[in-house]
Amino acid sequence: MGGLACALALANKGFKNIEVYEFAGDLGFVGAGIQLPPNMARILERLGCWEDITKESTKIQSTSIRQGSTNQELAHVDLSEVKSQYGFQHQVGHRSNLAGSMYEACKKYPSVKFNFACSVEQIDSFGPHPSFTVLPRKGGDKYKVEVDVLLGADGIKSNVRTAMLALERGNNQPKIIDTQQAAYRIMLKRDQMKHDPELLQLVDSDAVVRWIEPRRHVIAYPVSNKQIYNISTAHPDSHFAAAPSATYTTRGEKSAMLEEYKDFGETVHKLLALVPEGEVCEWKLRVHEPLPTWVNQTTALVGDACHPTLPHLNQGAAQAIEDAAVLSVVLSRLPDTSASSINKALRVYQEVRKERADTLVQLAAQSGRTLHLGEGAAKAERDAQFKALKEKTGKNPDKWADADVQRKIFSHDCMQAAEDEFEGLFARM
């Protein structure tokens, strides 16, 4: 998402030679559901692809937080006023639709070239003219590429970050924080659910539903014109190797998944029972400690490469897209194209973005801890907060659905902030 957004935002600002190197052979119908909050929508509308994305998305009107075992509603949050407050309705969709729409928008610009099925084997230089070695995955000799600016949007396992921090700090890489949590990501087709009136009501709704129990939760919502019901879970990790460098995904057993959520009620059991045998995939949830820097010379990190986050605030893709938008602003404001000016502009990008991104990473982790409390006084206090919220007298302990947190996140216009702050920050760099 970060790489696509960078290409599109820079092309939109008039840059003439933008190359994207992508490991995958094509974009395809991959991934699962994704939340499309107003702070993301604000950017994508300016970039000309938001209308296309909304053709398949679900316009969320409410979120329901329920006791997992009984399906009893603990709290209900009306989201129907989000559009009037922030200019865009909160929506949910499929990752492939988001990526595909950005890709199609990129293709309208002759300045953007995509190189699929390419592995960036090593970073040879971070500046003043960054260079790297590319290995085609479908045959052919490796070759070197030299650029004016290198943007490493290569995910949580970023090779660019590893190489950058090895140069900055020797072998002292950022600590990988093992959250002790894992997740199942599930997509059920409408045809699988239509036989059951209760499940059909879920897939036909305009709501996000979260079921919670001690140390685990399930969140679900309809996507793809309500032809798919997207389900994501979080629970204690018991199936992965202990080493932080181990794989982030594993093929799971359906029986183990059902056992993991046995304390949940009939509604969740019916949903999980529909998952076909052999299609259970589990993700390890890991993050990194905040990085000391996102920038080296004329190279910068983007998205999960520099601020990977837990899913509990639903801001991962949005924050990568905010990164891209700010990069397009600061690079378009360059007084000249010298390496020193590019470096200063990239440090302005970091100054504008880093505190916000790091804060939201911490807030997502905090929300996860709150949702996954075990039995005891802390859980009792949290549940009392849910009760007060239902009676309209308290705050929401589920930070994603809390009005004050939403205001902080949804109202932010990162591009305007970059425009407003650029001149002063650039002068001080």
C-alpha positions, 0 to 999 in steps of 0.5 A: 500500500505504501509503495503504490501510494508513493508512486501515485502521490508523486505522479500526482505532483508531477514527478516524471520518472517513478519506478516501483519494484515489486516482489509479487508477480502481480497484484491479484486478488490477495489479502483480506478485509481492510478498514478505510477511515476518513484520514485515508479517504481524504488523501485518496480523493485528492489522488483521484481513486477514492470514487473507484474504491467506494464502488465496492466498499461498505459504508459503516454506520455503527459498531457493536461490541459484544460479549463473545460467549453470549452475543450480548451487546456491551456497547453500541457506537453510532458512526452515522455522523462520521461523514458530517464530522470529517468529510468522509464516511468510515468504510471497509473494503477488500485489500485487493480493491484498494490496491487495484484502484491505486494501481489503475490510477498509477497506470494513467501516468506515463511517469510510473513504471512497475517492475513485478517479480523483482527481488531487491537483493541488496542496497549498495548505497543510500546516497547521494545517488542511492543504488540497489541490486535487483534480481528478476524472479522469473529468470534473467541476470541481476542488475544494478539500479541508481536513483535520486531518491529511494523509498523503502516501502518493503514491509515489516521484514524490510531489507532497506530498513535492515541495511539502513540500520546496519549502517547506522548502528552496526548489527544493533537492529531494532528490537522485535517485540513479540506480542505473544498474540496471533490472528486468524484471517478469514473470508467467508463468501455470502453463499456460505452464509445465506442459509442462516438468517442470523449470518445473512443479517451480519453480511447484509449489515452496515456494521462492524461487530467485535466479540470479546472474551478474556485474552481474545477477540473476533472482529468482522464486517462485510466487504466486496459489495457484501459478497464477502464477510471478513473476519479477523481474530486475535488470541494467545500465540501457541503455534509459532516458533519462539524465535522472533525471526521465525515465519510470520504465518503458518498453516493452521488446523481447523480443529485448533481454531475451533478449540481456541474460540470454544468459549465463544457463543453460537454465532461465532461458532457458526461463522468459524465452522464455515471455514473450509478445511485446509484454508486456515491461516494464522498470522504471528502479531509482531511489531518493532520498537520505534526506530531511531531514524527513518532517513539516511542520505536520500533514502527513506522508509515508508509504512510497515518498514518503519512503523509496523503496528498491531491491527487493533486501531485499524490504521496500518494502511492509512498510516502508510498512505499518510507517509506517501502523501507527506513525501509527495508534498515535501519532495515537491517543495524542494528548492533544488534537486541537490542531494543535501536538499533532498536529505533535508526534505526527507528529514522534514517528512520524518519530523511531520510523520514520526511522532504521529505514527509512533503514537498510533502504534502505541495506542493500538498496542494499548487497545489490544491489551485492554481488549485481551484482559483476563479475569480480574479487577482490570477486566471488571473495570473495563466492562464497567466502562462498556456499560457506562458507554452504553448508557452514554456516560463514559468513554470507550475502552475499545480505542478504535471506536472511541470518539476522542481517539477517532477525532484525533485520527480522522480529523488530521490532514497530513498533507496540509500539515506538511504544507504548513510546516515545510518552510519552517522545518526545512530552514531548521534542518 
